[in-house]
Amino acid sequence: MIIIPARVASSRFPGKVLADIQGLPMVIATAKRVEEVDEVAIATDAKEVMDVAQQYGFRAVMTSDVHKSGTDRINEAAKILGVAQDEIVVNVQADEPFIEPEVVEGVYRRVRRSTESGEEIMMASCYKRIDPSFADDPNHVKVIMDEAGYAIYFSRSKIPYDREEHHDYYGHLGIYGFTGRSLEKFCTLGVSPLEDIEKLEQLRALYYGKKIAMVEVESRSFGIDTKEDLEKAIKIF
């Protein structure tokens, strides 16, 4: 199942999940991009999003307005929807209206591989190679991995620091794959200091010593965090 968390009260771009994307509200444009991958549900704290989802024929559930992260929100939605412990759940951010379905499928496959092999991970996510100039933007999250492909750290800063600028930078795409069991476990962990400082929910898992398996993908998509991002995306796509 794909669950899209859709909070209206964004600090940098209020109401962005309902912003117009080529004639569709952003959250609906995102849902339509991934609906062929698996069943889609929208998790929100706003009646207007519920109404929009119903208008376009997507299942939606009302969740609490006090969640600290989108993953906490989809965990509540998963319980309401009766998601099984061994079912794969993918969190696709509502601000990814141009995400390629193949990217989501890649995360799905990585979670499935871990369950079939008995590998212990808390979640899977993905990244793409990005230009160093793009890496300077704090709205676009960077990630570094170990040799086995597990995440070491995520940051809004450019990481690692490269004195000679010869390093490839990796941009994180905010898509997370869980099982119902690992999703619930993630949400029992307390909010971590690193998560609170960087405002990156995935740092909660790393802070508590859990593994995040990363998948390299090819993608032109990027999360829309500001009105400037929206203008740029419309010009590109």
Backbone as CSV, one residue per row, in Angstrom:
resi,resn,N_x,N_y,N_z,CA_x,CA_y,CA_z,C_x,C_y,C_z
1,MET,0.836,-1.205,0.000,0.000,0.000,0.000,0.868,1.252,0.000
2,ILE,0.458,2.251,-0.743,1.111,3.564,-0.731,0.237,4.508,0.088
3,ILE,0.839,5.140,1.082,0.105,6.122,1.876,0.794,7.472,1.716
4,ILE,0.019,8.477,1.347,0.544,9.825,1.117,0.126,10.724,2.276
5,PRO,1.089,11.177,3.104,0.731,12.118,4.169,0.535,13.513,3.580
6,ALA,-0.544,14.158,3.940,-0.874,15.455,3.328,-1.313,16.430,4.404
7,ARG,-0.347,17.193,4.901,-0.621,18.204,5.925,-0.726,19.564,5.257
8,VAL,-1.753,20.309,5.593,-1.981,21.606,4.945,-1.076,22.693,5.524
9,ALA,-0.782,22.619,6.812,-0.074,23.711,7.500,1.438,23.624,7.350
10,SER,1.936,23.682,6.125,3.373,23.695,5.880,3.948,25.060,6.244
11,SER,5.072,25.066,6.975,5.642,26.341,7.424,6.241,27.151,6.279
12,ARG,6.861,26.470,5.296,7.511,27.189,4.193,6.563,27.504,3.043
13,PHE,5.514,26.704,2.900,4.598,26.876,1.771,3.221,26.403,2.228
14,PRO,2.520,27.230,3.005,1.203,26.827,3.529,0.240,26.430,2.419
15,GLY,-0.460,25.312,2.633,-1.438,24.858,1.662,-0.858,24.272,0.401
16,LYS,0.453,23.938,0.403,1.084,23.497,-0.846,0.479,22.213,-1.395
17,VAL,-0.018,21.323,-0.513,-0.542,20.043,-1.008,-1.793,20.225,-1.868
18,LEU,-2.368,21.435,-1.822,-3.529,21.736,-2.664,-3.182,22.698,-3.798
19,ALA,-1.895,23.066,-3.904,-1.466,23.974,-4.974,-1.719,23.341,-6.339
20,ASP,-1.985,24.175,-7.336,-2.330,23.691,-8.668,-1.113,23.143,-9.409
21,ILE,-1.247,21.899,-9.877,-0.229,21.270,-10.712,-0.911,20.857,-12.012
22,GLN,-0.782,21.700,-13.013,-1.368,21.410,-14.327,-2.842,21.018,-14.213
23,GLY,-3.572,21.777,-13.387,-5.010,21.573,-13.270,-5.446,20.618,-12.181
24,LEU,-4.492,20.056,-11.443,-4.817,19.142,-10.354,-4.228,19.648,-9.035
25,PRO,-4.913,19.432,-7.908,-4.281,19.710,-6.611,-3.032,18.843,-6.470
26,MET,-1.983,19.374,-5.863,-0.700,18.676,-5.804,-0.820,17.253,-5.264
27,VAL,-1.550,17.064,-4.176,-1.660,15.736,-3.575,-2.326,14.758,-4.541
28,ILE,-3.251,15.223,-5.344,-3.919,14.352,-6.322,-2.977,14.042,-7.488
29,ALA,-2.215,15.036,-7.914,-1.229,14.802,-8.977,-0.228,13.735,-8.543
30,THR,0.195,13.798,-7.272,1.120,12.797,-6.741,0.467,11.423,-6.715
31,ALA,-0.769,11.367,-6.212,-1.482,10.089,-6.130,-1.645,9.450,-7.507
32,LYS,-1.947,10.251,-8.496,-2.135,9.725,-9.849,-0.826,9.204,-10.439
33,ARG,0.297,9.788,-10.039,1.585,9.331,-10.547,1.895,7.911,-10.097
34,VAL,1.421,7.537,-8.904,1.835,6.255,-8.325,0.705,5.234,-8.207
35,GLU,-0.485,5.576,-8.684,-1.638,4.703,-8.446,-1.532,3.355,-9.146
36,GLU,-0.705,3.247,-10.190,-0.553,1.965,-10.866,0.435,1.046,-10.149
37,VAL,1.210,1.595,-9.203,2.182,0.786,-8.467,1.479,-0.057,-7.411
38,ASP,0.552,0.554,-6.681,-0.183,-0.151,-5.633,-1.372,0.710,-5.221
39,GLU,-2.211,0.144,-4.375,-3.345,0.889,-3.831,-2.843,2.140,-3.114
40,VAL,-3.536,3.253,-3.291,-3.136,4.525,-2.702,-4.176,4.993,-1.695
41,ALA,-3.689,5.489,-0.561,-4.538,6.155,0.421,-3.871,7.457,0.823
42,ILE,-4.662,8.453,1.149,-4.152,9.760,1.577,-4.453,9.937,3.057
43,ALA,-3.424,10.315,3.816,-3.579,10.538,5.258,-3.447,12.029,5.531
44,THR,-4.473,12.635,6.099,-4.478,14.084,6.262,-5.057,14.495,7.608
45,ASP,-4.903,15.766,7.922,-5.518,16.333,9.123,-6.464,17.468,8.742
46,ALA,-6.817,17.534,7.446,-7.602,18.666,6.959,-8.819,18.201,6.162
47,LYS,-9.967,18.767,6.485,-11.206,18.391,5.803,-11.131,18.706,4.315
48,GLU,-10.465,19.811,3.960,-10.404,20.170,2.544,-9.652,19.132,1.723
49,VAL,-8.647,18.492,2.329,-7.930,17.430,1.624,-8.816,16.191,1.506
50,MET,-9.554,15.883,2.569,-10.505,14.768,2.516,-11.504,14.983,1.386
51,ASP,-12.005,16.192,1.271,-12.993,16.508,0.240,-12.407,16.364,-1.160
52,VAL,-11.177,16.841,-1.327,-10.514,16.759,-2.630,-10.261,15.304,-3.003
53,ALA,-9.795,14.497,-2.040,-9.544,13.078,-2.301,-10.836,12.386,-2.750
54,GLN,-11.924,12.671,-2.060,-13.215,12.072,-2.417,-13.643,12.498,-3.816
55,GLN,-13.420,13.773,-4.127,-13.787,14.295,-5.439,-13.094,13.537,-6.571
56,TYR,-11.829,13.162,-6.332,-11.053,12.482,-7.373,-11.031,10.960,-7.209
57,GLY,-11.800,10.452,-6.260,-11.944,9.005,-6.130,-10.841,8.297,-5.388
58,PHE,-10.082,9.014,-4.558,-9.025,8.389,-3.776,-9.474,8.180,-2.326
59,ARG,-9.058,7.071,-1.772,-9.370,6.776,-0.375,-8.557,7.703,0.521
60,ALA,-9.169,8.218,1.566,-8.460,9.116,2.484,-8.933,8.867,3.905
61,VAL,-8.037,9.095,4.862,-8.379,8.936,6.272,-7.958,10.186,7.030
62,MET,-8.769,10.556,7.999,-8.465,11.712,8.843,-7.574,11.270,9.997
63,THR,-6.475,11.999,10.192,-5.526,11.674,11.248,-5.329,12.883,12.160
64,SER,-4.599,12.662,13.240,-4.357,13.708,14.228,-3.595,14.892,13.616
65,ASP,-3.778,16.069,14.207,-3.059,17.262,13.733,-1.817,17.560,14.575
66,VAL,-1.383,16.604,15.386,-0.224,16.852,16.259,0.976,15.973,15.907
67,HIS,0.926,15.262,14.814,2.041,14.379,14.454,3.305,15.185,14.154
68,LYS,4.443,14.626,14.579,5.733,15.291,14.380,6.305,15.047,12.981
69,SER,5.834,14.001,12.319,6.378,13.672,10.998,5.313,13.008,10.144
70,GLY,5.600,12.966,8.838,4.692,12.297,7.926,4.605,10.808,8.198
71,THR,5.695,10.215,8.673,5.677,8.786,8.966,4.794,8.477,10.165
72,ASP,4.815,9.345,11.169,3.890,9.171,12.294,2.449,9.236,11.794
73,ARG,2.200,10.099,10.836,0.846,10.238,10.291,0.432,8.975,9.522
74,ILE,1.343,8.424,8.701,0.943,7.246,7.941,0.808,6.026,8.848
75,ASN,1.516,6.024,9.972,1.358,4.922,10.908,-0.062,4.903,11.485
76,GLU,-0.564,6.088,11.833,-1.945,6.154,12.312,-2.905,5.702,11.213
77,ALA,-2.646,6.155,9.986,-3.511,5.774,8.869,-3.467,4.269,8.625
78,ALA,-2.272,3.677,8.740,-2.130,2.240,8.522,-2.961,1.453,9.527
79,LYS,-3.004,1.923,10.754,-3.820,1.250,11.773,-5.308,1.367,11.443
80,ILE,-5.717,2.558,11.016,-7.119,2.763,10.649,-7.505,1.865,9.468
81,LEU,-6.562,1.714,8.523,-6.816,0.946,7.312,-6.634,-0.563,7.509
82,GLY,-6.144,-0.959,8.678,-5.966,-2.380,8.962,-4.817,-3.029,8.218
83,VAL,-3.729,-2.300,8.037,-2.560,-2.826,7.334,-1.926,-3.957,8.157
84,ALA,-1.632,-5.081,7.506,-1.036,-6.236,8.180,0.424,-5.975,8.522
85,GLN,0.934,-6.705,9.513,2.311,-6.531,9.976,3.344,-6.803,8.892
86,ASP,3.046,-7.749,8.000,4.013,-8.093,6.960,3.743,-7.401,5.627
87,GLU,2.748,-6.534,5.576,2.449,-5.807,4.334,3.457,-4.683,4.131
88,ILE,3.827,-4.448,2.880,4.748,-3.354,2.566,3.965,-2.056,2.454
89,VAL,4.469,-1.048,3.147,3.850,0.278,3.143,4.887,1.282,2.660
90,VAL,4.534,2.059,1.661,5.460,3.078,1.152,4.883,4.465,1.401
91,ASN,5.703,5.285,2.027,5.365,6.676,2.304,5.861,7.519,1.124
92,VAL,4.938,8.050,0.346,5.282,8.954,-0.760,4.804,10.343,-0.374
93,GLN,5.727,11.290,-0.322,5.382,12.634,0.110,4.415,13.296,-0.869
94,ALA,3.478,14.066,-0.339,2.469,14.727,-1.177,3.077,15.780,-2.089
95,ASP,4.302,16.240,-1.766,4.920,17.296,-2.573,5.846,16.739,-3.655
96,GLU,5.583,15.497,-4.110,6.356,14.880,-5.195,5.444,14.589,-6.396
97,PRO,4.814,15.624,-6.971,3.844,15.374,-8.053,4.455,14.900,-9.362
98,PHE,5.779,14.881,-9.467,6.420,14.435,-10.698,7.276,13.190,-10.473
99,ILE,7.075,12.520,-9.347,7.872,11.332,-9.044,7.577,10.230,-10.067
100,GLU,8.609,9.547,-10.489,8.456,8.466,-11.445,7.994,7.192,-10.724
101,PRO,7.012,6.482,-11.260,6.555,5.236,-10.624,7.682,4.230,-10.411
102,GLU,8.670,4.221,-11.315,9.781,3.283,-11.204,10.588,3.498,-9.929
103,VAL,10.638,4.743,-9.456,11.356,5.048,-8.220,10.659,4.378,-7.035
104,VAL,9.354,4.508,-6.992,8.580,3.895,-5.909,8.696,2.375,-5.972
105,GLU,8.665,1.825,-7.165,8.807,0.380,-7.327,10.171,-0.100,-6.827
106,GLY,11.225,0.717,-7.031,12.555,0.367,-6.553,12.603,0.251,-5.041
107,VAL,11.926,1.164,-4.358,11.868,1.103,-2.890,11.072,-0.122,-2.446
108,TYR,9.959,-0.389,-3.129,9.168,-1.591,-2.839,10.041,-2.850,-2.910
109,ARG,10.781,-2.963,-4.007,11.599,-4.167,-4.212,12.651,-4.313,-3.121
110,ARG,13.212,-3.184,-2.680,14.263,-3.262,-1.641,13.688,-3.745,-0.317
111,VAL,12.491,-3.311,0.028,11.858,-3.800,1.256,11.541,-5.277,1.114
112,ARG,11.019,-5.662,-0.033,10.674,-7.065,-0.252,11.917,-7.945,-0.150
113,ARG,13.027,-7.472,-0.699,14.265,-8.241,-0.627,14.700,-8.469,0.806
114,SER,14.555,-7.452,1.632,14.964,-7.581,3.034,14.073,-8.570,3.782
115,THR,12.783,-8.566,3.478,11.882,-9.485,4.176,12.123,-10.925,3.742
116,GLU,12.453,-11.117,2.480,12.678,-12.473,1.977,14.003,-13.059,2.462
117,SER,14.997,-12.187,2.709,16.318,-12.662,3.120,16.492,-12.686,4.639
118,GLY,15.584,-12.059,5.369,15.728,-11.967,6.812,16.625,-10.830,7.271
119,GLU,17.015,-9.973,6.333,17.849,-8.812,6.656,17.069,-7.862,7.576
120,GLU,17.723,-7.363,8.594,17.058,-6.469,9.545,17.296,-5.008,9.166
121,ILE,16.280,-4.384,8.598,16.331,-2.951,8.338,15.069,-2.328,8.924
122,MET,15.151,-1.053,9.223,13.951,-0.372,9.688,13.145,0.153,8.516
123,MET,13.847,0.563,7.459,13.160,1.094,6.284,14.095,1.083,5.094
124,ALA,13.537,1.321,3.927,14.318,1.528,2.713,13.952,2.894,2.153
125,SER,14.917,3.512,1.467,14.655,4.791,0.822,15.537,4.877,-0.413
126,CYS,15.620,6.044,-1.038,16.343,6.133,-2.301,17.050,7.474,-2.458
127,TYR,17.986,7.487,-3.412,18.782,8.689,-3.664,19.155,8.741,-5.135
128,LYS,19.598,9.918,-5.554,20.094,10.095,-6.917,21.338,10.969,-6.869
129,ARG,22.158,10.851,-7.877,23.351,11.699,-7.978,22.922,13.111,-8.374
130,ILE,23.510,14.103,-7.719,23.143,15.487,-7.998,24.381,16.341,-8.224
131,ASP,24.193,17.442,-8.908,25.270,18.392,-9.173,25.674,19.101,-7.887
132,PRO,26.983,19.384,-7.684,27.410,20.077,-6.466,26.692,21.398,-6.221
133,SER,26.341,22.127,-7.291,25.637,23.400,-7.111,24.237,23.175,-6.550
134,PHE,23.606,22.090,-6.965,22.286,21.733,-6.455,22.370,21.331,-4.987
135,ALA,23.509,20.740,-4.603,23.703,20.274,-3.229,23.765,21.422,-2.232
136,ASP,24.003,22.632,-2.712,24.072,23.785,-1.806,22.711,24.180,-1.234
137,ASP,21.636,23.751,-1.867,20.293,24.161,-1.457,19.838,23.364,-0.233
138,PRO,19.590,24.020,0.916,19.183,23.296,2.126,17.799,22.669,2.029
139,ASN,17.000,23.084,1.051,15.685,22.464,0.873,15.784,21.067,0.247
140,HIS,16.942,20.755,-0.324,17.150,19.456,-0.946,18.138,18.661,-0.095
141,VAL,17.664,17.578,0.459,18.406,16.821,1.461,19.470,15.946,0.806
142,LYS,20.623,15.869,1.449,21.721,15.033,0.978,21.883,13.821,1.894
143,VAL,22.492,12.757,1.344,22.706,11.537,2.124,24.077,10.971,1.795
144,ILE,24.698,10.316,2.765,25.925,9.561,2.536,25.697,8.137,3.020
145,MET,26.322,7.177,2.311,26.133,5.765,2.599,27.446,5.068,2.922
146,ASP,27.348,3.910,3.591,28.518,3.065,3.766,28.659,2.152,2.558
147,GLU,29.699,1.293,2.552,29.968,0.477,1.363,28.884,-0.573,1.109
148,ALA,28.100,-0.885,2.124,27.037,-1.867,1.969,25.727,-1.247,1.497
149,GLY,25.711,0.091,1.351,24.515,0.760,0.851,23.523,1.175,1.916
150,TYR,23.966,1.187,3.175,23.105,1.679,4.243,23.423,3.151,4.511
151,ALA,22.416,3.918,4.865,22.620,5.346,5.127,23.474,5.552,6.371
152,ILE,24.410,6.496,6.274,25.204,6.919,7.431,24.597,8.173,8.044
153,TYR,24.232,9.126,7.181,23.651,10.380,7.681,22.926,11.099,6.551
154,PHE,21.917,11.860,6.929,21.185,12.761,6.037,21.349,14.177,6.573
155,SER,21.438,15.151,5.671,21.565,16.534,6.138,21.069,17.513,5.083
156,ARG,20.635,18.666,5.578,20.328,19.770,4.678,21.612,20.473,4.231
157,SER,22.693,20.263,4.955,23.998,20.788,4.565,24.605,19.899,3.493
158,LYS,25.606,20.427,2.809,26.320,19.641,1.816,27.233,18.658,2.549
159,ILE,26.986,17.364,2.364,27.826,16.348,3.006,28.283,15.322,1.975
160,PRO,29.526,14.805,2.116,30.541,15.248,3.066,31.189,16.556,2.601
161,TYR,31.888,17.226,3.499,32.637,18.418,3.104,33.778,17.990,2.195
162,ASP,33.874,18.576,1.031,34.873,18.191,0.040,35.753,19.395,-0.260
163,ARG,36.959,19.380,0.214,37.857,20.537,0.061,38.166,20.834,-1.404
164,GLU,38.163,19.797,-2.244,38.539,19.994,-3.641,37.353,19.884,-4.598
165,GLU,36.161,19.656,-4.068,34.937,19.572,-4.871,35.037,18.523,-5.976
166,HIS,35.626,17.366,-5.643,35.706,16.267,-6.601,34.674,15.178,-6.307
167,HIS,33.969,15.320,-5.246,33.065,14.266,-4.776,31.702,14.340,-5.466
168,ASP,31.113,13.180,-5.715,29.725,13.136,-6.171,28.806,13.331,-4.970
169,TYR,27.763,14.120,-5.165,26.797,14.319,-4.082,25.537,13.530,-4.393
170,TYR,24.910,13.084,-3.318,23.719,12.256,-3.450,22.527,12.954,-2.815
171,GLY,21.502,13.185,-3.626,20.289,13.830,-3.139,19.278,12.787,-2.709
172,HIS,18.708,12.990,-1.546,17.730,12.044,-1.009,16.343,12.361,-1.539
173,LEU,15.626,11.331,-1.947,14.221,11.475,-2.317,13.392,10.974,-1.137
174,GLY,12.436,11.779,-0.703,11.698,11.492,0.528,10.643,10.417,0.385
175,ILE,11.065,9.233,-0.024,10.175,8.083,-0.163,10.706,7.006,0.770
176,TYR,9.834,6.461,1.615,10.258,5.488,2.619,9.418,4.230,2.521
177,GLY,10.094,3.085,2.497,9.396,1.814,2.476,9.555,1.082,3.796
178,PHE,8.463,0.560,4.324,8.440,-0.171,5.587,7.662,-1.466,5.391
179,THR,7.719,-2.318,6.390,6.646,-3.287,6.585,5.718,-2.666,7.622
180,GLY,4.510,-3.197,7.741,3.623,-2.688,8.779,4.270,-2.774,10.148
181,ARG,5.049,-3.836,10.365,5.721,-4.044,11.653,6.811,-2.997,11.905
182,SER,7.672,-2.767,10.897,8.768,-1.815,11.106,8.258,-0.373,11.178
183,LEU,7.170,-0.092,10.471,6.548,1.232,10.553,6.077,1.500,11.976
184,GLU,5.406,0.528,12.556,4.922,0.682,13.927,6.087,0.838,14.899
185,LYS,7.148,0.059,14.668,8.316,0.138,15.547,8.981,1.508,15.459
186,PHE,9.102,2.033,14.237,9.690,3.364,14.063,8.945,4.401,14.898
187,CYS,7.633,4.293,14.897,6.816,5.304,15.561,6.731,5.125,17.073
188,THR,7.285,4.023,17.588,7.391,3.887,19.046,8.658,4.543,19.576
189,LEU,9.597,4.855,18.664,10.826,5.528,19.075,10.531,6.998,19.359
190,GLY,11.179,7.547,20.370,10.980,8.959,20.670,11.617,9.851,19.616
191,VAL,11.078,11.035,19.432,11.674,12.012,18.504,13.105,12.283,18.944
192,SER,14.054,12.174,18.007,15.469,12.296,18.359,15.953,13.744,18.245
193,PRO,17.035,14.085,18.960,17.591,15.454,18.854,18.006,15.809,17.432
194,LEU,18.636,14.878,16.718,19.077,15.167,15.350,17.894,15.439,14.436
195,GLU,16.857,14.638,14.591,15.625,14.834,13.812,15.048,16.217,14.049
196,ASP,15.071,16.640,15.298,14.500,17.935,15.652,15.344,19.093,15.113
197,ILE,16.648,18.918,15.121,17.548,19.981,14.639,17.444,20.155,13.120
198,GLU,17.559,19.045,12.381,17.567,19.113,10.914,16.158,19.113,10.324
199,LYS,15.166,18.754,11.161,13.786,18.589,10.674,13.734,17.526,9.576
200,LEU,14.376,16.391,9.867,14.409,15.240,8.964,14.034,13.998,9.760
201,GLU,12.862,13.447,9.473,12.333,12.358,10.288,13.177,11.095,10.219
202,GLN,13.851,10.856,9.082,14.627,9.627,8.932,15.801,9.557,9.904
203,LEU,16.232,10.697,10.426,17.333,10.695,11.391,16.940,10.024,12.701
204,ARG,15.653,9.881,12.935,15.199,9.169,14.131,15.711,7.735,14.106
205,ALA,15.582,7.084,12.968,16.040,5.695,12.857,17.546,5.588,13.085
206,LEU,18.323,6.460,12.448,19.775,6.396,12.597,20.206,6.697,14.025
207,TYR,19.539,7.625,14.669,19.886,8.002,16.042,19.768,6.796,16.978
208,TYR,18.783,5.966,16.722,18.573,4.796,17.579,19.257,3.536,17.039
209,GLY,20.176,3.720,16.094,20.988,2.606,15.626,20.315,1.659,14.668
210,LYS,19.263,2.113,13.985,18.544,1.262,13.047,19.079,1.475,11.628
211,LYS,18.938,0.447,10.787,19.451,0.511,9.418,18.419,1.051,8.441
212,ILE,18.908,1.923,7.553,18.102,2.403,6.433,18.815,1.967,5.154
213,ALA,18.194,1.069,4.403,18.772,0.589,3.150,18.456,1.580,2.037
214,MET,19.469,1.966,1.276,19.299,2.971,0.244,19.398,2.349,-1.147
215,VAL,18.576,2.868,-2.054,18.533,2.406,-3.439,18.862,3.580,-4.344
216,GLU,19.822,3.402,-5.243,20.117,4.467,-6.208,19.098,4.421,-7.338
217,VAL,18.560,5.581,-7.688,17.555,5.663,-8.748,17.926,6.795,-9.708
218,GLU,17.272,6.790,-10.855,17.368,7.910,-11.784,16.040,8.652,-11.732
219,SER,16.104,9.930,-11.484,14.874,10.704,-11.343,15.131,12.172,-11.643
220,ARG,14.154,12.804,-12.284,14.214,14.247,-12.498,13.377,14.982,-11.457
221,SER,12.650,14.219,-10.655,11.725,14.805,-9.691,12.453,15.411,-8.494
222,PHE,11.787,16.342,-7.841,12.272,16.874,-6.570,11.071,17.352,-5.763
223,GLY,11.221,17.320,-4.451,10.149,17.765,-3.571,9.904,19.258,-3.705
224,ILE,8.650,19.659,-3.641,8.304,21.072,-3.767,8.089,21.647,-2.371
225,ASP,9.092,22.373,-1.892,9.072,22.918,-0.537,8.701,24.394,-0.485
226,THR,8.868,25.090,-1.594,8.621,26.531,-1.637,7.864,26.889,-2.909
227,LYS,7.364,28.110,-2.963,6.698,28.577,-4.180,7.687,28.636,-5.343
228,GLU,8.956,28.941,-5.030,9.988,28.981,-6.069,10.207,27.585,-6.656
229,ASP,10.172,26.557,-5.785,10.292,25.178,-6.265,9.150,24.848,-7.223
230,LEU,7.950,25.297,-6.866,6.779,25.023,-7.708,6.947,25.662,-9.081
231,GLU,7.390,26.909,-9.107,7.598,27.601,-10.377,8.645,26.888,-11.228
232,LYS,9.722,26.434,-10.567,10.783,25.721,-11.274,10.264,24.402,-11.837
233,ALA,9.486,23.669,-11.031,8.954,22.381,-11.470,8.028,22.529,-12.663
234,ILE,7.166,23.550,-12.635,6.227,23.766,-13.737,6.984,24.050,-15.040
235,LYS,8.087,24.802,-14.941,8.883,25.115,-16.132,9.554,23.850,-16.683
236,ILE,10.025,22.978,-15.764,10.736,21.759,-16.187,9.784,20.732,-16.764
237,PHE,8.666,20.526,-16.081,7.805,19.389,-16.431,6.603,19.780,-17.265
